[in-house]
Amino acid sequence: MEYVRIETCSEKNVQRHLDGGWKIIDTSKNKYPGEGSQIIYHVGYPAAKRIEDLLSIIKDYEKHGFKEKLFENIATENEDDYKQYDCDGGVPISETAKYMSRYDSAVQNKNITYSKRRPPQEYDF
């Protein structure tokens, strides 16, 4: 298991860590002359739990429309128009389309390909 953070804690605090998603990695025992001993817990915060936490926060952002705002800002940075994009399965050739596709792959675990809508073709008859 991979951990993003490792700490030590006493018997008094170990339950608080466990309730927060931490895992016990190891224990050690400190002996004190005349005072007895104390168990020290080595706890780690799992990388998978951190990812779960971050995805939960991102989902909260999305509920409030920040995904669209992010895409609009990325498009603006790329001198592009967010409203011209769709997930029609085209080839993501712009940086905006690549970013939007990468976002959905990372956050939603979905393979969505964004591309710029093609303007309607005009025909002379």
Secondary structure, 3 states (H helix, E strand, C coil): CCEEEEEEECCCCHHHHHHCCCEEEEEEEEEECCCEEEEEEEEEEEHHHHHHHHHHHHHHHHHCCHHHHHHHHHHHHCCCCHHHEECCCCCCCCHHHHHHHHHHHHHHCCCCCCEECCCCCCCCC
